[in-house]
Amino acid sequence: MFILVDDLGWRDLGCYGSTFYETPNIDRLAARSTLFTDAYAAHPVCSPTRAALLTGRHPSRIGITDWIPGQDPRDRPLLGVTDLDSLPLQEFTLAEALKEHGYTTFFAGKWHLGGEGNFPEDQGFDINVAGHHRGSPPGGYYSPYANPKLADGPPGEYLTDRLTDESIRFMSDHREEPFLLYLSYYTVHTPIQASSHLARFAEKKTALRIGDPDMRAEGRGRTVLDQYDPAYASMIYALDENVGRLLDSLDTLGLTDRTLVIFTSDNGGLSTMENSRTAPTSVAPLRAGKGWAYEGGIRVPLLVSTPGQGVARRSATPVVSMDLFPSILQETDHPLMPERHLDGLSLSPLLHGDRDTLHETLFWDYPHYHGSAWTPGSALRKGNWKLVHFHETDRYELYDLATDLGEERDLSGSHGSKLAELKEEMARVKGKYRVKTPAKNERKRLPR
């Protein structure tokens, strides 16, 4: 069971430190999972990470480096690179790998990796419920859904509930055989539409005397520093309620002790937006949010519960989206396929305490503009050191995450040798992934 939540922030769960949002069922899952404190999405926005999760390959290697179709404005100093608008059919997916081992494969929810001819059923999934080209629910979170891959429910039906209903039905029908349930919730992506639990969090906000959130400038945008929005909180609570239903169904069907459960997000929380817009959540103390290669845009929750695991574990080892493909293979006793999941490493040694290191270097490439106020750039983590590069100004920033999780103190001016080392490493990794560089817009003067 693979549960992917859209735009879920690193601090949006009780088990990751939220005190305004309530997630008792996800916390219950955490109590029998390995909780990764330093888990990363492959990219600061959705489509590239979704491609990486399904293939075990870096988004730049695949050629998807922006949400599909992206914006790429023509009036900015740089022109975003040309990238793909669908996951190529020649890419080998996790679903195709498990089908080779006799699994029935089910997809529900957000796809956002291409249109007709590139849907989940074209990429190894036997069943597709609601997966199509759009990145947000076209009709919103209440039926009628205006979704060509999902029949409308009764008026007032909530999309998160419906996707869970479909998933439970699939599990019940296929409980006697191996299956992959890939549940990709649309929530908590915009539009922010409250669930039936809105009153609960409006009252809680009043009781806690939570006012308007503090804000911090981030480039041309603003970052929200407090969790404050009852509507968003109600969406989180509805998500949690449905995760509880899934866990209870595993118990009822007798599947808990033989099911691998993975829970994660596709990018950081939506906490930073351009101009005067106010984002719905906060991932502080991390810097920025979705769309940025600072920690707030790429660090995500990750819970992995192995079959029969009854205790909580924690890991501070940096891991990334591509690692989940080989991890699923190894944890379900199937051979690894390193020529396929080329950029992912199995988490099994971390899950079972065999070692506490994995990747030497992690790299993020976002050569496009984004509505969060991000400008084209990239980032690299090696050990506890983090390098961030912005193409417009050719500026490099250097941070020590061990002492500065919020990336507030740029050490590039005082640690010249470390800066040079990471710049050299970034150049090497860019060559490895065949990274494209945005071109200068000859019609627009670069900033001084």
C-alpha positions as CSV (number, residue, x, y, z in Angstrom):
1,M,0.0,0.0,0.0
2,F,1.6,3.2,-1.2
3,I,-0.1,6.4,0.0
4,L,1.0,9.6,-1.7
5,V,-0.4,12.9,-0.4
6,D,-0.2,16.0,-2.6
7,D,1.6,19.0,-1.2
8,L,1.7,17.6,2.3
9,G,4.3,19.6,4.3
10,W,7.0,18.2,6.5
11,R,5.4,19.6,9.6
12,D,1.7,19.0,8.7
13,L,1.4,15.8,10.9
14,G,1.3,15.4,14.6
15,C,4.2,12.9,14.5
16,Y,6.3,15.5,12.7
17,G,5.5,18.3,15.2
18,S,2.2,19.9,14.3
19,T,0.1,21.1,17.2
20,F,-2.8,22.8,15.3
21,Y,-3.5,20.0,12.8
22,E,-4.6,16.6,14.2
23,T,-3.5,13.3,12.7
24,P,-4.2,10.5,15.3
25,N,-4.4,7.7,12.7
26,I,-1.3,8.7,10.8
27,D,0.4,9.0,14.2
28,R,-0.9,5.4,14.8
29,L,0.8,4.3,11.6
30,A,4.0,6.1,12.7
31,A,3.9,4.1,15.9
32,R,4.6,1.0,13.9
33,S,6.8,2.5,11.2
34,T,10.3,3.9,10.5
35,L,9.9,7.7,10.5
36,F,12.4,9.4,8.3
37,T,13.3,12.9,9.6
38,D,15.5,13.7,6.5
39,A,13.3,12.3,3.7
40,Y,13.3,14.3,0.5
41,A,11.1,14.6,-2.6
42,A,13.0,14.3,-5.8
43,H,11.8,17.8,-6.8
44,P,10.1,20.9,-5.4
45,V,7.0,20.3,-7.4
46,C,4.7,17.4,-8.2
47,S,5.1,15.9,-11.7
48,P,8.9,15.4,-11.6
49,T,8.6,13.7,-8.2
50,R,5.8,11.5,-9.3
51,A,7.8,10.4,-12.3
52,A,10.8,9.6,-10.0
53,L,8.6,7.6,-7.6
54,L,7.3,5.4,-10.3
55,T,10.6,4.8,-12.1
56,G,13.4,5.1,-9.5
57,R,15.1,7.6,-11.8
58,H,16.1,11.2,-11.3
59,P,13.6,13.7,-12.9
60,S,16.4,15.3,-14.9
61,R,17.4,12.0,-16.3
62,I,13.8,11.3,-17.4
63,G,13.4,14.8,-18.8
64,I,10.5,16.1,-16.6
65,T,11.7,19.1,-14.6
66,D,8.5,21.0,-14.0
67,W,4.9,20.4,-13.2
68,I,3.0,19.5,-16.3
69,P,2.7,21.6,-18.5
70,G,4.4,24.3,-16.4
71,Q,4.4,28.1,-17.1
72,D,7.8,29.2,-18.4
73,P,7.1,32.9,-18.7
74,R,8.7,34.8,-21.7
75,D,9.1,38.1,-19.9
76,R,11.7,37.1,-17.3
77,P,15.5,37.2,-17.4
78,L,15.8,33.4,-18.3
79,L,13.9,31.0,-20.4
80,G,13.0,27.7,-18.7
81,V,14.4,24.6,-20.3
82,T,12.4,22.5,-22.7
83,D,11.1,19.4,-20.8
84,L,8.6,16.6,-21.4
85,D,4.8,16.9,-20.8
86,S,4.3,13.2,-20.1
87,L,6.1,10.2,-18.6
88,P,7.5,8.3,-21.7
89,L,5.9,4.9,-22.2
90,Q,9.4,3.4,-22.6
91,E,10.1,4.2,-18.9
92,F,9.7,1.1,-16.8
93,T,7.5,1.7,-13.8
94,L,7.1,0.1,-10.4
95,A,3.7,-1.2,-11.5
96,E,5.2,-3.0,-14.5
97,A,7.8,-4.5,-12.2
98,L,5.3,-5.9,-9.8
99,K,3.0,-7.1,-12.6
100,E,6.0,-9.3,-13.7
101,H,5.7,-11.0,-10.3
102,G,2.0,-11.6,-10.5
103,Y,0.6,-8.5,-8.7
104,T,-2.7,-6.9,-9.5
105,T,-2.0,-3.2,-9.7
106,F,-4.4,-0.4,-8.8
107,F,-4.1,3.3,-9.1
108,A,-6.4,5.9,-7.5
109,G,-6.2,9.7,-7.5
110,K,-3.9,12.2,-8.9
111,W,-1.7,11.2,-11.9
112,H,-0.5,14.4,-13.6
113,L,2.0,12.6,-15.8
114,G,0.4,13.0,-19.2
115,G,-2.9,12.7,-21.0
116,E,-4.7,10.2,-23.2
117,G,-2.3,7.4,-24.1
118,N,-0.1,8.1,-21.0
119,F,-2.6,7.4,-18.2
120,P,-1.9,4.9,-15.4
121,E,-3.4,2.0,-17.4
122,D,-0.8,2.7,-20.1
123,Q,2.0,2.5,-17.5
124,G,1.4,-0.8,-15.8
125,F,-1.7,-0.3,-13.7
126,D,-4.6,-2.7,-14.2
127,I,-7.1,-0.4,-12.7
128,N,-7.2,3.4,-12.8
129,V,-9.7,5.4,-10.7
130,A,-9.6,9.2,-11.2
131,G,-6.1,9.4,-12.6
132,H,-5.9,11.8,-15.6
133,H,-3.8,14.8,-16.9
134,R,-4.9,17.4,-14.4
135,G,-2.9,18.3,-11.3
136,S,-5.8,19.5,-9.2
137,P,-9.3,18.1,-8.9
138,P,-11.1,19.8,-11.9
139,G,-14.5,20.0,-10.1
140,G,-13.1,20.5,-6.7
141,Y,-13.4,18.1,-3.7
142,Y,-17.1,17.6,-3.8
143,S,-19.2,15.7,-6.3
144,P,-19.8,16.3,-9.2
145,Y,-16.1,15.9,-9.8
146,A,-15.8,16.8,-13.5
147,N,-13.2,14.0,-13.7
148,P,-13.3,11.9,-16.9
149,K,-11.8,8.9,-15.0
150,L,-14.2,9.1,-12.0
151,A,-18.0,8.7,-12.0
152,D,-19.7,11.3,-9.9
153,G,-21.0,10.2,-6.5
154,P,-24.0,11.4,-4.7
155,P,-24.2,15.2,-4.2
156,G,-21.9,16.3,-1.4
157,E,-19.6,13.3,-1.5
158,Y,-16.0,14.2,-0.6
159,L,-13.3,13.2,-3.0
160,T,-10.9,12.0,-0.3
161,D,-13.6,9.7,1.1
162,R,-14.4,8.4,-2.3
163,L,-10.9,7.5,-3.3
164,T,-10.6,5.6,0.0
165,D,-13.9,3.8,-0.7
166,E,-12.5,2.7,-4.0
167,S,-9.2,1.5,-2.5
168,I,-10.9,-0.5,0.2
169,R,-13.2,-2.1,-2.3
170,F,-10.1,-3.1,-4.4
171,M,-8.3,-4.6,-1.3
172,S,-11.4,-6.6,-0.4
173,D,-11.8,-8.0,-3.9
174,H,-8.1,-8.9,-4.2
175,R,-7.2,-9.9,-0.6
176,E,-6.3,-13.4,-1.6
177,E,-3.6,-12.4,-4.1
178,P,-0.6,-10.0,-4.2
179,F,-1.5,-6.5,-5.0
180,L,-0.1,-3.0,-5.4
181,L,-2.5,-0.3,-4.1
182,Y,-1.1,3.1,-5.2
183,L,-3.4,5.7,-3.6
184,S,-2.4,9.2,-4.7
185,Y,-4.7,11.6,-2.9
186,Y,-5.5,14.9,-4.5
187,T,-5.6,16.5,-1.1
188,V,-4.2,18.8,0.2
189,H,-3.6,20.5,-3.1
190,T,-5.5,23.6,-3.9
191,P,-8.4,24.5,-4.1
192,I,-8.5,24.6,-0.3
193,Q,-12.0,23.3,0.3
194,A,-12.9,22.4,3.9
195,S,-14.1,19.0,4.8
196,S,-17.0,18.5,7.2
197,H,-14.6,19.1,10.1
198,L,-14.2,22.8,9.5
199,A,-16.1,23.8,12.7
200,R,-13.8,21.7,14.8
201,F,-10.7,23.7,13.7
202,A,-12.4,27.1,13.6
203,E,-13.2,26.6,17.3
204,K,-9.7,25.3,18.0
205,K,-8.2,28.4,16.3
206,T,-10.3,30.6,18.5
207,A,-9.5,28.7,21.6
208,L,-5.7,28.9,20.9
209,R,-6.1,32.6,20.0
210,I,-4.4,32.0,16.6
211,G,-4.6,35.2,14.5
212,D,-3.2,36.1,11.1
213,P,0.1,34.3,10.4
214,D,3.4,35.9,10.6
215,M,5.1,36.2,7.2
216,R,8.7,36.4,5.9
217,A,9.9,37.7,2.6
218,E,11.4,35.2,0.2
219,G,12.5,36.7,-3.0
220,R,9.4,38.1,-4.7
221,G,7.2,36.1,-2.4
222,R,6.2,35.6,1.2
223,T,6.4,32.6,3.4
224,V,3.8,31.7,6.1
225,L,5.4,31.0,9.4
226,D,2.4,29.7,11.4
227,Q,-0.2,27.0,10.9
228,Y,-3.4,29.0,11.0
229,D,-6.0,27.9,8.4
230,P,-9.0,25.9,9.7
231,A,-10.0,24.9,6.2
232,Y,-6.6,23.4,5.5
233,A,-6.6,21.8,9.0
234,S,-10.0,20.2,8.2
235,M,-8.6,18.7,5.0
236,I,-5.7,17.2,6.9
237,Y,-8.1,15.7,9.4
238,A,-10.2,14.2,6.6
239,L,-7.0,12.7,5.1
240,D,-6.1,11.3,8.5
241,E,-9.6,9.9,9.0
242,N,-9.3,8.0,5.7
243,V,-5.8,6.7,6.5
244,G,-7.4,5.3,9.6
245,R,-10.1,3.6,7.5
246,L,-7.4,2.0,5.3
247,L,-5.5,0.7,8.4
248,D,-8.7,-0.7,9.9
249,S,-9.5,-2.4,6.6
250,L,-6.1,-4.1,6.6
251,D,-6.9,-5.4,10.1
252,T,-10.4,-6.5,9.1
253,L,-9.1,-8.3,6.0
254,G,-6.3,-10.0,7.9
255,L,-3.7,-8.2,5.7
256,T,-1.8,-6.1,8.3
257,D,1.0,-8.5,9.0
258,R,1.7,-9.1,5.3
259,T,1.4,-5.7,3.8
260,L,4.2,-3.1,3.3
261,V,2.7,0.4,3.9
262,I,4.5,3.5,2.7
263,F,3.2,7.1,3.3
264,T,4.8,10.2,1.9
265,S,4.4,13.4,-0.1
266,D,5.4,14.6,-3.5
267,N,6.9,17.9,-2.4
268,G,7.0,20.4,0.4
269,G,4.0,22.2,1.8
270,L,2.5,25.2,0.1
271,S,3.8,27.9,2.4
272,T,5.4,30.4,0.0
273,M,3.6,32.3,-2.7
274,E,4.3,35.3,-4.9
275,N,3.2,38.9,-4.2
276,S,0.4,39.4,-1.8
277,R,-1.1,35.9,-1.8
278,T,-1.2,34.0,1.5
279,A,-0.3,30.3,1.5
280,P,-2.4,27.9,3.5
281,T,0.2,26.2,5.7
282,S,3.6,26.5,7.3
283,V,6.6,24.2,7.4
284,A,8.7,26.4,9.7
285,P,11.4,26.0,11.0
286,L,12.2,24.9,7.4
287,R,12.8,27.7,4.9
288,A,10.3,28.5,2.1
289,G,8.0,25.8,0.8
290,K,6.7,24.1,-2.3
291,G,8.5,25.3,-5.4
292,W,11.8,26.1,-3.6
293,A,14.9,23.9,-3.3
294,Y,15.3,25.2,0.3
295,E,14.4,22.5,2.8
296,G,10.8,23.6,3.1
297,G,10.2,22.8,-0.6
298,I,11.8,19.4,-0.7
299,R,11.9,17.8,2.8
300,V,8.8,15.7,3.3
301,P,7.2,13.2,5.7
302,L,8.0,9.5,5.0
303,L,6.7,6.6,7.0
304,V,7.6,3.0,6.1
305,S,5.8,0.2,7.9
306,T,7.2,-3.3,7.1
307,P,5.0,-6.4,7.5
308,G,4.5,-7.3,11.1
309,Q,6.4,-4.3,12.4
310,G,5.0,-3.4,15.8
311,V,7.5,-0.7,17.0
312,A,8.4,2.8,16.1
313,R,11.8,3.6,14.7
314,R,13.4,6.8,13.5
315,S,16.1,7.5,10.9
316,A,17.9,10.7,10.3
317,T,19.6,9.3,7.1
318,P,18.9,11.4,4.0
319,V,16.8,9.5,1.6
320,V,14.9,10.5,-1.6
321,S,11.8,9.5,-3.7
322,M,13.8,7.3,-6.1
323,D,14.6,5.0,-3.2
324,L,11.1,3.7,-2.8
325,F,11.0,1.6,-6.0
326,P,13.9,-0.6,-5.0
327,S,12.8,-0.6,-1.4
328,I,9.4,-2.1,-2.4
329,L,11.1,-4.8,-4.5
330,Q,13.5,-5.8,-1.7
331,E,10.9,-5.7,1.1
332,T,8.5,-7.9,-0.9
333,D,11.4,-10.4,-1.6
334,H,11.9,-9.6,-5.3
335,P,15.2,-9.1,-7.0
336,L,16.5,-5.5,-7.4
337,M,16.6,-4.1,-10.9
338,P,19.4,-1.5,-10.7
339,E,19.4,-0.9,-14.4
340,R,15.8,0.2,-14.1
341,H,15.6,2.1,-10.8
342,L,19.0,3.6,-11.7
343,D,19.1,6.5,-9.2
344,G,17.3,4.8,-6.2
345,L,18.8,2.7,-3.4
346,S,16.9,0.3,-1.2
347,L,16.0,1.6,2.3
348,S,16.0,-2.0,3.6
349,P,19.4,-1.6,5.4
350,L,18.0,1.4,7.2
351,L,14.6,-0.2,8.0
352,H,16.3,-3.1,9.7
353,G,19.2,-1.3,11.4
354,D,21.9,-2.9,9.2
355,R,23.5,0.5,8.5
356,D,22.8,4.3,8.9
357,T,24.1,5.8,5.6
358,L,22.9,5.6,2.1
359,H,23.5,8.4,-0.5
360,E,26.7,10.4,-0.5
361,T,25.0,13.2,-2.4
362,L,21.5,14.3,-3.2
363,F,20.7,16.8,-6.0
364,W,17.7,18.9,-7.1
365,D,17.3,20.6,-10.4
366,Y,14.5,23.1,-11.0
367,P,15.4,25.2,-14.1
368,H,12.1,27.0,-14.3
369,Y,10.2,29.8,-12.7
370,H,7.4,29.0,-10.3
371,G,4.4,30.7,-8.7
372,S,6.1,30.4,-5.3
373,A,8.6,33.1,-6.4
374,W,11.3,30.5,-7.1
375,T,13.7,31.5,-9.9
376,P,15.6,28.8,-11.9
377,G,18.2,27.1,-9.9
378,S,19.4,23.9,-8.3
379,A,20.6,22.5,-4.9
380,L,22.8,19.8,-3.6
381,R,23.2,18.1,-0.2
382,K,26.4,16.3,0.8
383,G,26.5,15.1,4.4
384,N,25.1,18.0,6.4
385,W,26.2,20.6,3.9
386,K,23.7,22.2,1.5
387,L,24.6,24.2,-1.7
388,V,21.9,26.3,-3.4
389,H,22.6,27.9,-6.8
390,F,20.4,30.6,-8.6
391,H,20.9,30.9,-12.4
392,E,19.7,34.5,-12.8
393,T,22.5,36.0,-10.7
394,D,24.9,33.0,-10.7
395,R,24.7,33.2,-6.9
396,Y,25.7,30.3,-4.7
397,E,24.6,29.9,-1.0
398,L,26.1,27.4,1.4
399,Y,24.4,26.1,4.6
400,D,25.3,23.7,7.4
401,L,22.1,21.9,8.1
402,A,23.5,20.4,11.3
403,T,23.5,23.8,13.0
404,D,21.2,25.8,10.7
405,L,18.1,23.8,9.7
406,G,16.3,26.9,8.6
407,E,19.1,27.9,6.2
408,E,19.4,31.4,7.7
409,R,23.2,31.7,7.7
410,D,24.9,31.7,4.3
411,L,28.5,30.5,4.8
412,S,29.7,30.8,1.3
413,G,31.8,33.8,2.2
414,S,33.5,32.1,5.1
415,H,34.0,28.5,4.0
416,G,35.7,28.9,0.6
417,S,37.1,25.4,0.4
418,K,33.8,23.7,1.2
419,L,32.0,26.0,-1.3
420,A,34.5,25.0,-4.0
421,E,34.1,21.3,-3.1
422,L,30.3,21.4,-3.4
423,K,30.4,23.5,-6.6
424,E,32.7,20.8,-8.1
425,E,30.3,18.1,-6.9
426,M,27.3,19.9,-8.3
427,A,29.0,20.2,-11.7
428,R,29.8,16.5,-11.6
429,V,26.2,15.5,-10.8
430,K,24.8,17.8,-13.4
431,G,26.9,16.0,-16.0
432,K,25.7,12.6,-14.7
433,Y,22.0,13.5,-15.1
434,R,22.6,15.5,-18.3
435,V,21.1,18.6,-16.7
436,K,19.9,21.4,-19.0
437,T,20.7,25.0,-18.2
438,P,18.1,27.8,-18.8
439,A,19.0,30.2,-21.6
440,K,19.3,33.9,-21.3
441,N,16.3,35.8,-22.5
442,E,17.8,38.2,-25.0
443,R,14.7,40.3,-24.8
444,K,15.0,40.8,-21.1
445,R,17.9,42.4,-19.3
446,L,19.4,40.4,-16.5
447,P,19.3,41.9,-13.0
448,R,22.5,43.5,-11.6
